[in-house]
Amino acid sequence: MFVAFDGIDGSGKSTQARMLHEYMGGREKTILTAEPTNGKIGQLLRSYLRGEEKVDDRTIQLLFVADRSEHVREISSYTSTASVISDRYVLSTIAYGMAAGLDKKWLIELNSGFIVPDHTIIIDVDANEAMNRVERRTAKKNGKEKSGAGKTERFEKREFLERVRKAYLSLTELYPNTHVIRSEESVGDTFGKVMAAIKE
């Protein structure tokens, strides 16, 4: 089984991906992976997200797709013997590209031909709540929890995340078995909804 988790920054998708990996890992061989990858292209993308590199919007989309091409080859090597859970996949690239003003049809075509997940889980949360979570997380990483200071990544802006969220919700018909799960409740309650969606 191949399950992809997507959602805006601060949605809680990484937490849910890890929880599913722990749950499934107790029952079968399960691989947890993520995009951008840890490969050379993925490292360049992470540098871009931290604001250390300046790259044109269309070029960055091509780099995400190149990174995914390597990622999919890795996924394919696992799926015959294990389940794979990915923290971000195709919908992430398309949604963030749309929010940046790029053409939806071009983005979909650019990302066509990749493995289709058995389940795509979009963890949905309002942009304001997502940014509150991002700011708390960033402050904690920087040891400045009281002041709330800290540096967020390139895409971690309220208005931009709201555009990304709307883009995600417009893409629910792109893949079969795409589930939109709100994450306003506790982490455990949200995970219960994830499990119900997969079992369904």
Legacy VTK file of the C-alpha trace (Angstrom):
# vtk DataFile Version 3.0
C-alpha trace
ASCII
DATASET POLYDATA
POINTS 200 float
0.000 0.000 0.000
1.176 3.503 -0.812
-0.261 6.375 1.262
0.584 10.034 0.617
-0.037 12.787 3.167
-0.463 16.369 2.010
-1.550 19.670 3.493
-0.352 23.192 4.168
2.575 23.890 6.485
1.382 23.543 10.068
-1.526 21.250 9.184
-0.116 18.351 11.198
0.385 16.057 8.196
3.931 15.062 9.256
2.670 14.030 12.688
-0.118 11.955 11.145
2.307 10.332 8.685
4.591 9.345 11.559
1.672 7.989 13.584
0.471 5.847 10.680
4.024 4.598 10.155
4.258 3.582 13.826
0.848 1.914 13.723
1.444 -0.002 10.508
5.061 -0.756 11.401
3.878 -2.911 14.291
1.977 -5.105 11.842
3.966 -5.122 8.591
7.093 -3.749 6.980
6.478 -0.025 6.435
8.702 2.704 5.003
8.274 6.388 5.919
9.618 8.801 3.337
9.232 12.486 2.487
9.523 15.182 -0.155
11.766 17.008 -0.734
14.054 13.993 -0.431
17.493 13.907 1.125
19.115 13.577 -2.303
21.126 16.324 -4.000
18.078 17.903 -5.675
16.098 17.621 -2.450
18.874 19.347 -0.528
18.822 22.207 -3.041
15.055 22.481 -2.607
15.380 22.570 1.174
17.954 25.336 0.837
15.469 27.247 -1.354
12.688 26.769 1.209
14.939 28.191 3.916
15.451 31.284 1.741
19.100 30.534 1.032
18.633 30.203 -2.749
16.724 32.327 -5.276
15.041 30.289 -8.007
12.313 31.197 -10.532
8.849 29.744 -9.724
8.692 27.593 -12.870
12.231 26.351 -12.340
11.484 25.361 -8.768
8.527 23.278 -9.966
10.790 21.475 -12.425
13.213 20.773 -9.595
10.426 19.371 -7.414
9.424 17.055 -10.266
13.033 15.965 -10.822
13.339 15.210 -7.107
10.075 13.248 -7.252
11.317 11.212 -10.204
14.170 9.957 -8.024
11.785 9.487 -5.118
9.333 7.407 -7.144
12.112 5.095 -8.252
12.858 4.528 -4.568
9.180 4.012 -3.736
8.854 1.459 -6.553
11.726 -0.533 -5.095
9.828 -0.831 -1.789
6.190 -1.410 -2.759
6.616 -5.078 -3.708
7.716 -5.958 -0.171
6.503 -3.101 2.057
3.921 -0.375 2.482
5.140 3.173 1.857
3.980 6.371 3.561
5.106 9.670 2.052
5.046 13.028 3.806
4.130 15.190 0.763
3.687 14.048 -2.818
2.241 15.272 -6.138
-0.660 17.347 -4.773
1.794 19.376 -2.724
3.726 20.508 -5.785
0.579 21.371 -7.720
-1.118 23.221 -4.828
1.923 25.319 -3.936
2.582 26.017 -7.625
-1.009 27.188 -8.108
-0.704 29.436 -5.058
2.397 30.970 -6.637
0.326 31.851 -9.718
1.396 29.067 -12.079
-1.030 27.444 -14.521
-2.988 24.525 -13.037
-3.090 22.521 -16.292
0.658 22.908 -16.785
1.329 21.759 -13.224
-0.946 18.719 -13.553
0.629 17.731 -16.858
4.098 18.223 -15.417
3.270 15.815 -12.608
1.456 13.196 -14.681
2.897 9.714 -15.037
3.926 9.227 -11.416
2.667 6.367 -9.236
-0.866 7.032 -7.992
-1.185 6.499 -4.227
-3.682 3.965 -2.908
-4.786 6.700 -0.540
-4.077 10.432 -0.529
-4.765 12.115 2.810
-5.139 15.909 2.807
-4.870 17.164 6.379
-6.907 20.358 6.300
-6.663 23.291 8.695
-7.355 27.031 8.476
-4.353 29.160 7.539
-4.489 31.183 10.778
-4.333 28.067 12.943
-1.589 26.612 10.727
0.537 29.746 11.097
0.032 29.751 14.867
1.385 26.192 14.923
4.277 27.091 12.604
5.253 30.071 14.761
5.145 27.997 17.965
7.233 25.276 16.324
9.746 27.770 14.947
10.047 29.558 18.290
10.631 26.246 20.053
13.356 25.292 17.570
15.051 28.605 18.167
14.738 28.372 21.947
12.528 31.480 22.009
9.204 30.036 23.010
8.250 33.018 25.219
8.864 35.696 22.622
7.449 33.737 19.684
10.432 34.854 17.593
12.091 32.719 14.965
12.526 32.410 11.245
9.816 30.705 9.211
10.355 29.142 5.790
9.645 30.779 2.438
6.045 29.546 2.060
5.044 29.993 5.693
2.927 33.148 5.309
-0.768 33.376 6.203
-2.076 34.746 2.907
0.005 32.338 0.862
-1.046 29.331 2.949
-4.699 30.282 2.498
-4.194 30.198 -1.288
-2.476 26.822 -0.977
-5.340 25.466 1.115
-7.891 26.514 -1.490
-5.741 24.929 -4.195
-5.648 21.630 -2.298
-9.422 21.620 -1.960
-9.746 22.137 -5.728
-7.613 19.028 -6.386
-9.592 16.401 -4.485
-10.818 14.750 -7.699
-7.356 14.408 -9.248
-6.624 11.074 -7.555
-9.087 8.358 -6.469
-9.326 7.699 -2.726
-8.426 11.264 -1.772
-9.650 12.055 1.741
-9.883 15.542 3.260
-9.540 15.340 7.031
-9.867 18.357 9.294
-7.233 18.586 12.028
-8.901 20.994 14.446
-9.415 18.256 17.048
-6.762 16.435 19.054
-3.942 14.599 17.306
-5.491 11.305 18.392
-8.953 12.182 17.079
-7.458 13.249 13.759
-5.543 9.966 13.523
-8.776 8.081 14.156
-10.253 9.798 11.101
-7.164 8.903 9.070
-7.515 5.241 10.017
-11.240 5.251 9.242
-10.568 6.740 5.792
-7.933 4.124 4.955
-10.039 1.211 6.195
-13.024 2.528 4.242
LINES 1 201
200 0 1 2 3 4 5 6 7 8 9 10 11 12 13 14 15 16 17 18 19 20 21 22 23 24 25 26 27 28 29 30 31 32 33 34 35 36 37 38 39 40 41 42 43 44 45 46 47 48 49 50 51 52 53 54 55 56 57 58 59 60 61 62 63 64 65 66 67 68 69 70 71 72 73 74 75 76 77 78 79 80 81 82 83 84 85 86 87 88 89 90 91 92 93 94 95 96 97 98 99 100 101 102 103 104 105 106 107 108 109 110 111 112 113 114 115 116 117 118 119 120 121 122 123 124 125 126 127 128 129 130 131 132 133 134 135 136 137 138 139 140 141 142 143 144 145 146 147 148 149 150 151 152 153 154 155 156 157 158 159 160 161 162 163 164 165 166 167 168 169 170 171 172 173 174 175 176 177 178 179 180 181 182 183 184 185 186 187 188 189 190 191 192 193 194 195 196 197 198 199
